[in-house]
Amino acid sequence: FMTAQTLFVAFAPVYARETGIPIEQLALLYPLYGTGLAIAQLTTSRLVDRMGRSTAIVVAIGLAVAGLVLAAAPTGLIGYAVGAVIFAVANAIAGPALSAATIERAPPARLGAAMATFSVGYQLAAGGGGAIWGAIVAVAGYPWPFAAAIAFQLLAGWIGWRSLRRSRHVGLRSRLLAAREGESP
């Protein structure tokens, strides 16, 4: 999921240069993205619990794809900025849903290791995404990084949905075993 964030945060100057947008106009993009992310995190926090993890991830992927499609369309900075804000909302939903799913499914004795792996995955995705987008921009230009990011989003959504659907019983079993052994679930 996080590979696409790099397209909006780190690659905005490259996008501007490649599409003829004056670089100084990006001064509005970062506050829009950050404000959108902060507001979305505050307003969608309970949504993840109401929807359930797998539904929240599917919704986040759908929003992320919509944001990437809009950013890829030849609409200039307006479409790119609106796409970035939509992606920020998706990020605000996906982060808590994926974190909660990781916590719920980790064996109690391995929770720290599970969260460390989860956190490293975010960083590797952001860094790896940057390398992938840079190569695609160098070879094919825009809008191809967005097309690849959409494919990654769909793949991430499918993996997340399958993993949550299939491993639902594992988390419950771990909590029941922990409760039986006197540990706090």
BANU-243919 format. One record per residue: residue number from 0; x, y, z of N, C-alpha, C in turn. Coordinates in steps of 0.1 Angstrom, whole numbers. Example, Ala and Ser with C-alpha at 12.3 -4.5 7.8 and 13.67 -1.06 7.14 Angstrom:
pos: 0, n.px: 132, n.py: -57, n.pz: 78, ca.px: 123, ca.py: -45, ca.pz: 78, c.px: 132, c.py: -33, c.pz: 78
pos: 1, n.px: 128, n.py: -22, n.pz: 71, ca.px: 137, ca.py: -11, ca.pz: 71, c.px: 129, c.py: 0, c.pz: 79
This chain:
pos: 0, n.px: 8, n.py: -12, n.pz: 0, ca.px: 0, ca.py: 0, ca.pz: 0, c.px: 9, c.py: 13, c.pz: 0
pos: 1, n.px: 19, n.py: 13, n.pz: 8, ca.px: 27, ca.py: 25, ca.pz: 10, c.px: 36, c.py: 29, c.pz: -2
pos: 2, n.px: 38, n.py: 20, n.pz: -11, ca.px: 46, ca.py: 23, ca.pz: -22, c.px: 41, c.py: 36, c.pz: -29
pos: 3, n.px: 28, n.py: 38, n.pz: -30, ca.px: 22, ca.py: 49, ca.pz: -38, c.px: 24, c.py: 62, c.pz: -31
pos: 4, n.px: 26, n.py: 62, n.pz: -18, ca.px: 27, ca.py: 75, ca.pz: -11, c.px: 39, c.py: 83, c.pz: -16
pos: 5, n.px: 49, n.py: 76, n.pz: -20, ca.px: 61, ca.py: 83, ca.pz: -25, c.px: 58, c.py: 91, c.pz: -38
pos: 6, n.px: 49, n.py: 87, n.pz: -46, ca.px: 45, ca.py: 94, ca.pz: -58, c.px: 39, c.py: 108, c.pz: -54
pos: 7, n.px: 33, n.py: 109, n.pz: -43, ca.px: 27, ca.py: 122, ca.pz: -39, c.px: 36, c.py: 130, c.pz: -30
pos: 8, n.px: 45, n.py: 124, n.pz: -22, ca.px: 53, ca.py: 131, ca.pz: -13, c.px: 67, c.py: 134, c.pz: -19
pos: 9, n.px: 74, n.py: 124, n.pz: -23, ca.px: 88, ca.py: 126, ca.pz: -28, c.px: 89, c.py: 130, c.pz: -42
pos: 10, n.px: 79, n.py: 124, n.pz: -50, ca.px: 81, ca.py: 126, ca.pz: -65, c.px: 73, c.py: 138, c.pz: -70
pos: 11, n.px: 67, n.py: 146, n.pz: -62, ca.px: 59, ca.py: 158, ca.pz: -66, c.px: 68, c.py: 167, c.pz: -75
pos: 12, n.px: 80, n.py: 170, n.pz: -71, ca.px: 89, ca.py: 179, ca.pz: -79, c.px: 92, c.py: 173, c.pz: -93
pos: 13, n.px: 94, n.py: 160, n.pz: -93, ca.px: 96, ca.py: 153, ca.pz: -106, c.px: 84, c.py: 154, c.pz: -115
pos: 14, n.px: 72, n.py: 151, n.pz: -109, ca.px: 60, ca.py: 152, ca.pz: -116, c.px: 58, c.py: 166, c.pz: -122
pos: 15, n.px: 61, n.py: 176, n.pz: -114, ca.px: 59, ca.py: 190, ca.pz: -118, c.px: 68, c.py: 193, c.pz: -130
pos: 16, n.px: 81, n.py: 189, n.pz: -129, ca.px: 90, ca.py: 191, ca.pz: -140, c.px: 86, c.py: 184, c.pz: -152
pos: 17, n.px: 82, n.py: 171, n.pz: -151, ca.px: 79, ca.py: 163, ca.pz: -163, c.px: 66, c.py: 168, c.pz: -169
pos: 18, n.px: 57, n.py: 174, n.pz: -162, ca.px: 44, ca.py: 178, ca.pz: -168, c.px: 43, c.py: 193, c.pz: -170
pos: 19, n.px: 53, n.py: 200, n.pz: -168, ca.px: 53, ca.py: 215, ca.pz: -171, c.px: 47, c.py: 223, c.pz: -160
pos: 20, n.px: 45, n.py: 219, n.pz: -148, ca.px: 39, ca.py: 227, ca.pz: -138, c.px: 50, c.py: 235, c.pz: -131
pos: 21, n.px: 49, n.py: 247, n.pz: -129, ca.px: 59, ca.py: 255, ca.pz: -122, c.px: 61, c.py: 250, c.pz: -108
pos: 22, n.px: 73, n.py: 247, n.pz: -105, ca.px: 77, ca.py: 241, ca.pz: -92, c.px: 72, c.py: 248, c.pz: -80
pos: 23, n.px: 71, n.py: 261, n.pz: -81, ca.px: 67, ca.py: 269, ca.pz: -69, c.px: 52, c.py: 267, c.pz: -66
pos: 24, n.px: 44, n.py: 262, n.pz: -75, ca.px: 30, ca.py: 258, ca.pz: -73, c.px: 29, c.py: 247, c.pz: -63
pos: 25, n.px: 39, n.py: 239, n.pz: -62, ca.px: 39, ca.py: 228, ca.pz: -52, c.px: 38, c.py: 232, c.pz: -38
pos: 26, n.px: 41, n.py: 245, n.pz: -35, ca.px: 40, ca.py: 250, ca.pz: -22, c.px: 26, c.py: 247, c.pz: -15
pos: 27, n.px: 16, n.py: 246, n.pz: -23, ca.px: 3, ca.py: 243, ca.pz: -18, c.px: 0, c.py: 228, c.pz: -16
pos: 28, n.px: 7, n.py: 220, n.pz: -24, ca.px: 5, ca.py: 206, ca.pz: -23, c.px: 7, c.py: 200, c.pz: -10
pos: 29, n.px: 19, n.py: 202, n.pz: -4, ca.px: 23, ca.py: 196, ca.pz: 8, c.px: 14, c.py: 200, c.pz: 20
pos: 30, n.px: 10, n.py: 212, n.pz: 22, ca.px: 0, ca.py: 215, ca.pz: 32, c.px: -13, c.py: 209, c.pz: 30
pos: 31, n.px: -17, n.py: 208, n.pz: 17, ca.px: -30, ca.py: 201, ca.pz: 14, c.px: -30, c.py: 186, c.pz: 18
pos: 32, n.px: -19, n.py: 180, n.pz: 14, ca.px: -17, ca.py: 166, ca.pz: 17, c.px: -17, c.py: 163, c.pz: 32
pos: 33, n.px: -8, n.py: 171, n.pz: 39, ca.px: -7, ca.py: 170, ca.pz: 54, c.px: -20, c.py: 173, c.pz: 61
pos: 34, n.px: -27, n.py: 183, n.pz: 57, ca.px: -39, ca.py: 187, ca.pz: 64, c.px: -50, c.py: 176, c.pz: 61
pos: 35, n.px: -50, n.py: 172, n.pz: 49, ca.px: -60, ca.py: 161, ca.pz: 45, c.px: -57, c.py: 148, c.pz: 53
pos: 36, n.px: -45, n.py: 145, n.pz: 55, ca.px: -41, ca.py: 133, ca.pz: 62, c.px: -45, c.py: 135, c.pz: 77
pos: 37, n.px: -42, n.py: 146, n.pz: 83, ca.px: -45, ca.py: 148, ca.pz: 97, c.px: -60, c.py: 148, c.pz: 99
pos: 38, n.px: -67, n.py: 155, n.pz: 91, ca.px: -82, ca.py: 156, ca.pz: 93, c.px: -88, c.py: 142, c.pz: 91
pos: 39, n.px: -83, n.py: 134, n.pz: 81, ca.px: -88, ca.py: 121, ca.pz: 79, c.px: -85, c.py: 112, c.pz: 90
pos: 40, n.px: -73, n.py: 113, n.pz: 96, ca.px: -70, ca.py: 105, ca.pz: 107, c.px: -79, c.py: 107, c.pz: 119
pos: 41, n.px: -82, n.py: 120, n.pz: 121, ca.px: -91, ca.py: 123, ca.pz: 132, c.px: -105, c.py: 119, c.pz: 130
pos: 42, n.px: -110, n.py: 120, n.pz: 117, ca.px: -124, ca.py: 117, ca.pz: 114, c.px: -127, c.py: 102, c.pz: 111
pos: 43, n.px: -117, n.py: 95, n.pz: 107, ca.px: -120, ca.py: 81, ca.pz: 103, c.px: -116, c.py: 71, c.pz: 113
pos: 44, n.px: -111, n.py: 75, n.pz: 125, ca.px: -105, ca.py: 66, ca.pz: 134, c.px: -115, c.py: 55, c.pz: 139
pos: 45, n.px: -128, n.py: 59, n.pz: 141, ca.px: -138, ca.py: 49, ca.pz: 145, c.px: -144, c.py: 41, c.pz: 134
pos: 46, n.px: -142, n.py: 46, n.pz: 122, ca.px: -147, ca.py: 40, ca.pz: 110, c.px: -141, c.py: 26, c.pz: 108
pos: 47, n.px: -128, n.py: 24, n.pz: 111, ca.px: -121, ca.py: 12, ca.pz: 109, c.px: -127, c.py: 1, c.pz: 119
pos: 48, n.px: -130, n.py: 5, n.pz: 131, ca.px: -136, ca.py: -5, ca.pz: 140, c.px: -151, c.py: -8, c.pz: 136
pos: 49, n.px: -158, n.py: 1, n.pz: 131, ca.px: -172, ca.py: -2, ca.pz: 127, c.px: -172, c.py: -11, c.pz: 114
pos: 50, n.px: -164, n.py: -8, n.pz: 105, ca.px: -164, ca.py: -15, ca.pz: 92, c.px: -158, c.py: -29, c.pz: 94
pos: 51, n.px: -148, n.py: -31, n.pz: 102, ca.px: -141, ca.py: -43, ca.pz: 102, c.px: -128, c.py: -42, c.pz: 94
pos: 52, n.px: -118, n.py: -49, n.pz: 97, ca.px: -105, ca.py: -47, ca.pz: 91, c.px: -105, c.py: -50, c.pz: 76
pos: 53, n.px: -110, n.py: -61, n.pz: 72, ca.px: -110, ca.py: -64, ca.pz: 58, c.px: -118, c.py: -54, c.pz: 49
pos: 54, n.px: -129, n.py: -50, n.pz: 54, ca.px: -137, ca.py: -40, ca.pz: 47, c.px: -130, c.py: -27, c.pz: 46
pos: 55, n.px: -124, n.py: -23, n.pz: 57, ca.px: -116, ca.py: -10, ca.pz: 58, c.px: -105, c.py: -10, c.pz: 48
pos: 56, n.px: -98, n.py: -21, n.pz: 47, ca.px: -87, ca.py: -22, ca.pz: 38, c.px: -92, c.py: -22, c.pz: 23
pos: 57, n.px: -103, n.py: -28, n.pz: 20, ca.px: -108, ca.py: -27, ca.pz: 7, c.px: -113, c.py: -13, c.pz: 3
pos: 58, n.px: -119, n.py: -6, n.pz: 13, ca.px: -123, ca.py: 8, ca.pz: 11, c.px: -110, c.py: 17, c.pz: 9
pos: 59, n.px: -100, n.py: 14, n.pz: 17, ca.px: -87, ca.py: 22, ca.pz: 15, c.px: -81, c.py: 20, c.pz: 2
pos: 60, n.px: -81, n.py: 7, n.pz: -3, ca.px: -75, ca.py: 4, ca.pz: -16, c.px: -83, c.py: 11, c.pz: -27
pos: 61, n.px: -97, n.py: 11, n.pz: -26, ca.px: -105, ca.py: 17, ca.pz: -35, c.px: -102, c.py: 32, c.pz: -36
pos: 62, n.px: -101, n.py: 39, n.pz: -24, ca.px: -98, ca.py: 53, ca.pz: -24, c.px: -84, c.py: 56, c.pz: -30
pos: 63, n.px: -75, n.py: 47, n.pz: -26, ca.px: -61, ca.py: 49, ca.pz: -31, c.px: -61, c.py: 48, c.pz: -47
pos: 64, n.px: -68, n.py: 38, n.pz: -52, ca.px: -68, ca.py: 37, ca.pz: -67, c.px: -75, c.py: 49, c.pz: -73
pos: 65, n.px: -86, n.py: 54, n.pz: -67, ca.px: -93, ca.py: 66, ca.pz: -72, c.px: -83, c.py: 78, c.pz: -72
pos: 66, n.px: -76, n.py: 80, n.pz: -61, ca.px: -66, ca.py: 91, ca.pz: -60, c.px: -55, c.py: 90, c.pz: -71
pos: 67, n.px: -50, n.py: 77, n.pz: -73, ca.px: -40, ca.py: 75, ca.pz: -83, c.px: -45, c.py: 77, c.pz: -97
pos: 68, n.px: -58, n.py: 73, n.pz: -100, ca.px: -64, ca.py: 75, ca.pz: -113, c.px: -65, c.py: 90, c.pz: -116
pos: 69, n.px: -70, n.py: 98, n.pz: -106, ca.px: -71, ca.py: 112, ca.pz: -107, c.px: -58, c.py: 119, c.pz: -109
pos: 70, n.px: -48, n.py: 115, n.pz: -102, ca.px: -34, ca.py: 121, ca.pz: -104, c.px: -29, c.py: 117, c.pz: -117
pos: 71, n.px: -32, n.py: 106, n.pz: -123, ca.px: -27, ca.py: 102, ca.pz: -136, c.px: -33, c.py: 109, c.pz: -147
pos: 72, n.px: -46, n.py: 113, n.pz: -145, ca.px: -53, ca.py: 120, ca.pz: -156, c.px: -47, c.py: 133, c.pz: -159
pos: 73, n.px: -47, n.py: 137, n.pz: -172, ca.px: -41, ca.py: 149, ca.pz: -176, c.px: -48, c.py: 162, c.pz: -171
pos: 74, n.px: -50, n.py: 163, n.pz: -158, ca.px: -57, ca.py: 175, ca.pz: -152, c.px: -48, c.py: 185, c.pz: -145
pos: 75, n.px: -35, n.py: 183, n.pz: -146, ca.px: -25, ca.py: 192, ca.pz: -141, c.px: -24, c.py: 191, c.pz: -126
pos: 76, n.px: -20, n.py: 202, n.pz: -120, ca.px: -18, ca.py: 202, ca.pz: -105, c.px: -31, c.py: 200, c.pz: -97
pos: 77, n.px: -42, n.py: 205, n.pz: -102, ca.px: -55, ca.py: 204, ca.pz: -95, c.px: -58, c.py: 189, c.pz: -93
pos: 78, n.px: -58, n.py: 181, n.pz: -104, ca.px: -61, ca.py: 167, ca.pz: -103, c.px: -51, c.py: 159, c.pz: -95
pos: 79, n.px: -38, n.py: 163, n.pz: -96, ca.px: -27, ca.py: 157, ca.pz: -88, c.px: -29, c.py: 160, c.pz: -73
pos: 80, n.px: -33, n.py: 172, n.pz: -70, ca.px: -35, ca.py: 176, ca.pz: -56, c.px: -47, c.py: 169, c.pz: -50
pos: 81, n.px: -58, n.py: 169, n.pz: -58, ca.px: -70, ca.py: 162, ca.pz: -53, c.px: -67, c.py: 147, c.pz: -51
pos: 82, n.px: -60, n.py: 141, n.pz: -61, ca.px: -56, ca.py: 127, ca.pz: -60, c.px: -48, c.py: 125, c.pz: -47
pos: 83, n.px: -39, n.py: 134, n.pz: -44, ca.px: -30, ca.py: 132, ca.pz: -33, c.px: -39, c.py: 133, c.pz: -20
pos: 84, n.px: -48, n.py: 142, n.pz: -19, ca.px: -57, ca.py: 142, ca.pz: -7, c.px: -66, c.py: 130, c.pz: -6
pos: 85, n.px: -71, n.py: 125, n.pz: -17, ca.px: -78, ca.py: 112, ca.pz: -16, c.px: -69, c.py: 101, c.pz: -12
pos: 86, n.px: -57, n.py: 101, n.pz: -17, ca.px: -48, ca.py: 90, ca.pz: -12, c.px: -45, c.py: 92, c.pz: 3
pos: 87, n.px: -44, n.py: 105, n.pz: 8, ca.px: -42, ca.py: 107, ca.pz: 22, c.px: -53, c.py: 101, c.pz: 30
pos: 88, n.px: -65, n.py: 103, n.pz: 26, ca.px: -77, ca.py: 97, ca.pz: 33, c.px: -76, c.py: 82, c.pz: 33
pos: 89, n.px: -72, n.py: 76, n.pz: 21, ca.px: -70, ca.py: 61, ca.pz: 21, c.px: -59, c.py: 57, c.pz: 31
pos: 90, n.px: -48, n.py: 65, n.pz: 31, ca.px: -38, ca.py: 62, ca.pz: 41, c.px: -42, c.py: 62, c.pz: 55
pos: 91, n.px: -51, n.py: 72, n.pz: 58, ca.px: -56, ca.py: 73, ca.pz: 72, c.px: -65, c.py: 61, c.pz: 76
pos: 92, n.px: -71, n.py: 55, n.pz: 66, ca.px: -80, ca.py: 43, ca.pz: 69, c.px: -71, c.py: 31, c.pz: 69
pos: 93, n.px: -62, n.py: 29, n.pz: 59, ca.px: -54, ca.py: 17, ca.pz: 58, c.px: -44, c.py: 15, c.pz: 70
pos: 94, n.px: -38, n.py: 26, n.pz: 74, ca.px: -28, ca.py: 25, ca.pz: 85, c.px: -34, c.py: 18, c.pz: 98
pos: 95, n.px: -44, n.py: 24, n.pz: 103, ca.px: -50, ca.py: 18, ca.pz: 115, c.px: -56, c.py: 4, c.pz: 113
pos: 96, n.px: -62, n.py: 2, n.pz: 101, ca.px: -68, ca.py: -12, ca.pz: 98, c.px: -57, c.py: -22, c.pz: 97
pos: 97, n.px: -46, n.py: -19, n.pz: 91, ca.px: -35, ca.py: -29, ca.pz: 89, c.px: -28, c.py: -31, c.pz: 103
pos: 98, n.px: -26, n.py: -20, n.pz: 110, ca.px: -20, ca.py: -21, ca.pz: 124, c.px: -28, c.py: -30, c.pz: 133
pos: 99, n.px: -41, n.py: -27, n.pz: 133, ca.px: -50, ca.py: -35, ca.pz: 142, c.px: -51, c.py: -49, c.pz: 138
pos: 100, n.px: -51, n.py: -52, n.pz: 125, ca.px: -51, ca.py: -66, ca.pz: 120, c.px: -38, c.py: -73, c.pz: 124
pos: 101, n.px: -27, n.py: -66, n.pz: 123, ca.px: -14, ca.py: -72, ca.pz: 127, c.px: -15, c.py: -75, c.pz: 142
pos: 102, n.px: -19, n.py: -66, n.pz: 150, ca.px: -20, ca.py: -69, ca.pz: 165, c.px: -29, c.py: -80, c.pz: 168
pos: 103, n.px: -41, n.py: -80, n.pz: 161, ca.px: -51, ca.py: -91, ca.pz: 164, c.px: -46, c.py: -104, c.pz: 160
pos: 104, n.px: -38, n.py: -105, n.pz: 150, ca.px: -34, ca.py: -118, ca.pz: 145, c.px: -20, c.py: -123, c.pz: 150
pos: 105, n.px: -13, n.py: -115, n.pz: 157, ca.px: 0, ca.py: -119, ca.pz: 163, c.px: -2, c.py: -127, c.pz: 175
pos: 106, n.px: 6, n.py: -137, n.pz: 177, ca.px: 6, ca.py: -144, ca.pz: 190, c.px: 10, c.py: -135, c.pz: 200
pos: 107, n.px: 4, n.py: -135, n.pz: 212, ca.px: 8, ca.py: -125, ca.pz: 223, c.px: 23, c.py: -125, c.pz: 226
pos: 108, n.px: 29, n.py: -136, n.pz: 225, ca.px: 44, ca.py: -136, ca.pz: 229, c.px: 52, c.py: -130, c.pz: 217
pos: 109, n.px: 46, n.py: -128, n.pz: 206, ca.px: 54, ca.py: -123, ca.pz: 194, c.px: 49, c.py: -109, c.pz: 189
pos: 110, n.px: 41, n.py: -102, n.pz: 197, ca.px: 35, ca.py: -90, ca.pz: 193, c.px: 45, c.py: -79, c.pz: 189
pos: 111, n.px: 56, n.py: -78, n.pz: 197, ca.px: 66, ca.py: -68, ca.pz: 194, c.px: 73, c.py: -71, c.pz: 181
pos: 112, n.px: 76, n.py: -84, n.pz: 178, ca.px: 82, ca.py: -88, ca.pz: 166, c.px: 73, c.py: -85, c.pz: 154
pos: 113, n.px: 60, n.py: -88, n.pz: 156, ca.px: 50, ca.py: -86, ca.pz: 145, c.px: 49, c.py: -71, c.pz: 142
pos: 114, n.px: 49, n.py: -63, n.pz: 152, ca.px: 48, ca.py: -48, ca.pz: 149, c.px: 61, c.py: -43, c.pz: 144
pos: 115, n.px: 72, n.py: -48, n.pz: 148, ca.px: 85, ca.py: -44, ca.pz: 142, c.px: 85, c.py: -47, c.pz: 127
pos: 116, n.px: 81, n.py: -59, n.pz: 124, ca.px: 81, ca.py: -64, ca.pz: 110, c.px: 71, c.py: -55, c.pz: 102
pos: 117, n.px: 59, n.py: -52, n.pz: 108, ca.px: 49, ca.py: -44, ca.pz: 101, c.px: 55, c.py: -30, c.pz: 98
pos: 118, n.px: 62, n.py: -24, n.pz: 108, ca.px: 67, ca.py: -11, ca.pz: 107, c.px: 78, c.py: -10, c.pz: 96
pos: 119, n.px: 87, n.py: -20, n.pz: 96, ca.px: 98, ca.py: -21, ca.pz: 86, c.px: 92, c.py: -22, c.pz: 72
pos: 120, n.px: 81, n.py: -30, n.pz: 71, ca.px: 74, ca.py: -31, ca.pz: 58, c.px: 70, c.py: -18, c.pz: 53
pos: 121, n.px: 64, n.py: -9, n.pz: 61, ca.px: 61, ca.py: 4, ca.pz: 56, c.px: 73, c.py: 11, c.pz: 51
pos: 122, n.px: 84, n.py: 11, n.pz: 58, ca.px: 96, ca.py: 18, ca.pz: 54, c.px: 102, c.py: 12, c.pz: 41
pos: 123, n.px: 102, n.py: -1, n.pz: 40, ca.px: 107, ca.py: -7, ca.pz: 28, c.px: 98, c.py: -4, c.pz: 16
pos: 124, n.px: 85, n.py: -4, n.pz: 18, ca.px: 76, ca.py: -1, ca.pz: 7, c.px: 78, c.py: 14, c.pz: 2
pos: 125, n.px: 80, n.py: 23, n.pz: 11, ca.px: 82, ca.py: 37, ca.pz: 7, c.px: 95, c.py: 38, c.pz: 0
pos: 126, n.px: 106, n.py: 32, n.pz: 5, ca.px: 119, ca.py: 33, ca.pz: -2, c.px: 119, c.py: 25, c.pz: -15
pos: 127, n.px: 113, n.py: 13, n.pz: -14, ca.px: 113, ca.py: 5, ca.pz: -27, c.px: 104, c.py: 12, c.pz: -37
pos: 128, n.px: 93, n.py: 18, n.pz: -33, ca.px: 85, ca.py: 25, ca.pz: -42, c.px: 92, c.py: 36, c.pz: -49
pos: 129, n.px: 100, n.py: 43, n.pz: -41, ca.px: 108, ca.py: 54, ca.pz: -47, c.px: 117, c.py: 49, c.pz: -58
pos: 130, n.px: 124, n.py: 38, n.pz: -56, ca.px: 133, ca.py: 32, ca.pz: -66, c.px: 125, c.py: 28, c.pz: -78
pos: 131, n.px: 113, n.py: 22, n.pz: -76, ca.px: 105, ca.py: 17, ca.pz: -87, c.px: 100, c.py: 29, c.pz: -95
pos: 132, n.px: 95, n.py: 39, n.pz: -89, ca.px: 89, ca.py: 51, ca.pz: -96, c.px: 100, c.py: 58, c.pz: -103
pos: 133, n.px: 112, n.py: 59, n.pz: -97, ca.px: 123, ca.py: 66, ca.pz: -104, c.px: 127, c.py: 59, c.pz: -117
pos: 134, n.px: 127, n.py: 45, n.pz: -116, ca.px: 130, ca.py: 38, ca.pz: -128, c.px: 120, c.py: 39, c.pz: -139
pos: 135, n.px: 107, n.py: 39, n.pz: -135, ca.px: 96, ca.py: 40, ca.pz: -145, c.px: 96, c.py: 54, c.pz: -151
pos: 136, n.px: 98, n.py: 64, n.pz: -143, ca.px: 98, ca.py: 78, ca.pz: -148, c.px: 110, c.py: 79, c.pz: -158
pos: 137, n.px: 121, n.py: 74, n.pz: -155, ca.px: 133, ca.py: 75, ca.pz: -164, c.px: 131, c.py: 68, c.pz: -177
pos: 138, n.px: 124, n.py: 57, n.pz: -177, ca.px: 122, ca.py: 49, ca.pz: -189, c.px: 109, c.py: 53, c.pz: -197
pos: 139, n.px: 98, n.py: 55, n.pz: -190, ca.px: 86, ca.py: 57, ca.pz: -197, c.px: 79, c.py: 71, c.pz: -194
pos: 140, n.px: 83, n.py: 78, n.pz: -184, ca.px: 77, ca.py: 90, ca.pz: -180, c.px: 63, c.py: 88, c.pz: -174
pos: 141, n.px: 56, n.py: 100, n.pz: -172, ca.px: 43, ca.py: 99, ca.pz: -167, c.px: 32, c.py: 97, c.pz: -177
pos: 142, n.px: 22, n.py: 90, n.pz: -175, ca.px: 15, ca.py: 86, ca.pz: -162, c.px: 18, c.py: 72, c.pz: -158
pos: 143, n.px: 29, n.py: 66, n.pz: -163, ca.px: 31, ca.py: 51, ca.pz: -161, c.px: 34, c.py: 48, c.pz: -146
pos: 144, n.px: 41, n.py: 57, n.pz: -138, ca.px: 42, ca.py: 53, ca.pz: -124, c.px: 29, c.py: 51, c.pz: -117
pos: 145, n.px: 19, n.py: 59, n.pz: -121, ca.px: 6, ca.py: 58, ca.pz: -115, c.px: -1, c.py: 45, c.pz: -119
pos: 146, n.px: 1, n.py: 41, n.pz: -131, ca.px: -5, ca.py: 28, ca.pz: -136, c.px: 1, c.py: 17, c.pz: -128
pos: 147, n.px: 14, n.py: 17, n.pz: -126, ca.px: 21, ca.py: 7, ca.pz: -118, c.px: 16, c.py: 7, c.pz: -104
pos: 148, n.px: 14, n.py: 19, n.pz: -98, ca.px: 10, ca.py: 20, ca.pz: -84, c.px: -4, c.py: 15, c.pz: -83
pos: 149, n.px: -13, n.py: 17, n.pz: -93, ca.px: -26, ca.py: 12, ca.pz: -92, c.px: -26, c.py: -4, c.pz: -92
pos: 150, n.px: -17, n.py: -9, n.pz: -100, ca.px: -15, ca.py: -24, ca.pz: -100, c.px: -10, c.py: -29, c.pz: -86
pos: 151, n.px: -1, n.py: -21, n.pz: -80, ca.px: 4, ca.py: -25, ca.pz: -66, c.px: -7, c.py: -24, c.pz: -56
pos: 152, n.px: -16, n.py: -14, n.pz: -57, ca.px: -27, ca.py: -12, ca.pz: -48, c.px: -37, c.py: -24, c.pz: -49
pos: 153, n.px: -40, n.py: -28, n.pz: -61, ca.px: -49, ca.py: -39, ca.pz: -63, c.px: -43, c.py: -52, c.pz: -58
pos: 154, n.px: -30, n.py: -54, n.pz: -60, ca.px: -23, ca.py: -65, ca.pz: -54, c.px: -23, c.py: -65, c.pz: -39
pos: 155, n.px: -20, n.py: -53, n.pz: -33, ca.px: -20, ca.py: -52, ca.pz: -19, c.px: -34, c.py: -55, c.pz: -13
pos: 156, n.px: -44, n.py: -50, n.pz: -20, ca.px: -58, ca.py: -52, ca.pz: -15, c.px: -61, c.py: -67, c.pz: -15
pos: 157, n.px: -58, n.py: -73, n.pz: -26, ca.px: -61, ca.py: -88, ca.pz: -27, c.px: -53, c.py: -96, c.pz: -17
pos: 158, n.px: -40, n.py: -93, n.pz: -14, ca.px: -33, ca.py: -100, ca.pz: -4, c.px: -38, c.py: -97, c.pz: 10
pos: 159, n.px: -42, n.py: -84, n.pz: 13, ca.px: -47, ca.py: -81, ca.pz: 26, c.px: -61, c.py: -88, c.pz: 28
pos: 160, n.px: -69, n.py: -87, n.pz: 18, ca.px: -82, ca.py: -94, ca.pz: 19, c.px: -81, c.py: -109, c.pz: 22
pos: 161, n.px: -72, n.py: -115, n.pz: 13, ca.px: -71, ca.py: -130, ca.pz: 15, c.px: -64, c.py: -133, c.pz: 28
pos: 162, n.px: -55, n.py: -125, n.pz: 33, ca.px: -48, ca.py: -128, ca.pz: 45, c.px: -58, c.py: -126, c.pz: 57
pos: 163, n.px: -65, n.py: -116, n.pz: 57, ca.px: -75, ca.py: -114, ca.pz: 68, c.px: -86, c.py: -124, c.pz: 68
pos: 164, n.px: -91, n.py: -127, n.pz: 56, ca.px: -101, ca.py: -137, ca.pz: 55, c.px: -97, c.py: -151, c.pz: 60
pos: 165, n.px: -84, n.py: -155, n.pz: 56, ca.px: -79, ca.py: -168, ca.pz: 59, c.px: -74, c.py: -169, c.pz: 73
pos: 166, n.px: -68, n.py: -159, n.pz: 79, ca.px: -62, ca.py: -160, ca.pz: 92, c.px: -70, c.py: -155, c.pz: 103
pos: 167, n.px: -83, n.py: -152, n.pz: 101, ca.px: -92, ca.py: -147, ca.pz: 111, c.px: -92, c.py: -156, c.pz: 123
pos: 168, n.px: -92, n.py: -169, n.pz: 121, ca.px: -92, ca.py: -179, ca.pz: 132, c.px: -79, c.py: -180, c.pz: 139
pos: 169, n.px: -68, n.py: -176, n.pz: 133, ca.px: -55, ca.py: -176, ca.pz: 140, c.px: -55, c.py: -166, c.pz: 151
pos: 170, n.px: -59, n.py: -154, n.pz: 149, ca.px: -59, ca.py: -144, ca.pz: 159, c.px: -68, c.py: -148, c.pz: 171
pos: 171, n.px: -80, n.py: -153, n.pz: 168, ca.px: -89, ca.py: -157, ca.pz: 178, c.px: -83, c.py: -168, c.pz: 186
pos: 172, n.px: -77, n.py: -178, n.pz: 180, ca.px: -71, ca.py: -189, ca.pz: 187, c.px: -60, c.py: -184, c.pz: 196
pos: 173, n.px: -51, n.py: -175, n.pz: 191, ca.px: -41, ca.py: -169, ca.pz: 200, c.px: -46, c.py: -163, c.pz: 212
pos: 174, n.px: -57, n.py: -155, n.pz: 210, ca.px: -63, ca.py: -148, ca.pz: 222, c.px: -69, c.py: -158, c.pz: 232
pos: 175, n.px: -75, n.py: -168, n.pz: 227, ca.px: -81, ca.py: -178, ca.pz: 236, c.px: -70, c.py: -186, c.pz: 243
pos: 176, n.px: -59, n.py: -189, n.pz: 236, ca.px: -48, ca.py: -196, ca.pz: 243, c.px: -42, c.py: -187, c.pz: 254
pos: 177, n.px: -40, n.py: -175, n.pz: 251, ca.px: -35, ca.py: -165, ca.pz: 260, c.px: -44, c.py: -164, c.pz: 273
pos: 178, n.px: -57, n.py: -163, n.pz: 270, ca.px: -66, ca.py: -162, ca.pz: 282, c.px: -66, c.py: -174, c.pz: 290
pos: 179, n.px: -65, n.py: -186, n.pz: 284, ca.px: -65, ca.py: -198, ca.pz: 291, c.px: -52, c.py: -200, c.pz: 300
pos: 180, n.px: -41, n.py: -194, n.pz: 295, ca.px: -28, ca.py: -195, ca.pz: 302, c.px: -27, c.py: -183, c.pz: 312
pos: 181, n.px: -37, n.py: -175, n.pz: 313, ca.px: -37, ca.py: -164, ca.pz: 323, c.px: -30, c.py: -152, c.pz: 318
pos: 182, n.px: -27, n.py: -151, n.pz: 305, ca.px: -21, ca.py: -138, ca.pz: 300, c.px: -33, c.py: -129, c.pz: 297
pos: 183, n.px: -29, n.py: -116, n.pz: 296, ca.px: -39, ca.py: -106, ca.pz: 292, c.px: -41, c.py: -107, c.pz: 277
pos: 184, n.px: -53, n.py: -108, n.pz: 272, ca.px: -55, ca.py: -109, ca.pz: 257, c.px: -53, c.py: -97, c.pz: 250
